[in-house]
């Protein structure tokens, strides 16, 4: 799995982790549905732990190798093994262990793109990893076999894109109202007021929250919280950035302590622990 920012640990073995990695943007036909496609294969049998921070993409992982061990906001245990699966939005860090024999493709969907592709309430994916076969059944099984028979990464990604495009032709677009509200939250960096959004659409706040749970997986406040955190992490990487107190104010946090608490909750570490000095 891969997201915008990860921290990585490797074992003390003398061999450094090595892997194949192919990453590309989607076809224009998938604009607003898919953000990127990734091919990944480990080449050296070395243990690696990575921690992904909270994000607003919904990954679909199709595996041809050893499963990952994955824990949501915790260290994964012996029973937390996942090969091919989809994962909904989680407002916290995701800890992923791999053991040197992973091989998979990953498709990162937008929340509304995932709702349309999977054709199910996104609340059923939120804070969970759901096995691939449970989501796509026989059609998914055939896709995985075709992908496994192919050896070229770009051919694999082409097959995955074609499958997604064909499936979307049979599904209805997501709610235009939720699409607008989600866009407003993202454009504001998570500072939109939920009451204002609901009023603009002509809904109650309760109805807005219920529709977000169905279409996105979590409520608009949680989406705003992750969007604000993502903006803060992006600004913190810029050269000559403002101090943490000023950055906290710019992103809408009550104070620097509030920002630090959010980093702990959503990234599992402090801003400096995430690599931002």
Secondary structure by P-SEA (a helix, b strand, c coil): ccccbbbbbbccccccbbbbbbbbbccccccccccbbbbbbbccbbbbbbbbccccbbbbbbbccbbbbbbccccccccccccccccccccbbbbbbbcccccbbbbbbcaaaaaaaacccccccccccccccccccaaaaaaaaaaaacccaaaaaaaaaaaaaaaaaacccccaaaaaaaaaaaaacccccaaaaaaaacccaaaaaaaaaaaccccaaaaaaaaaaaaaaaaaaccccccaaaaaaaaccccaaaaaaaaaaaccccccccccc
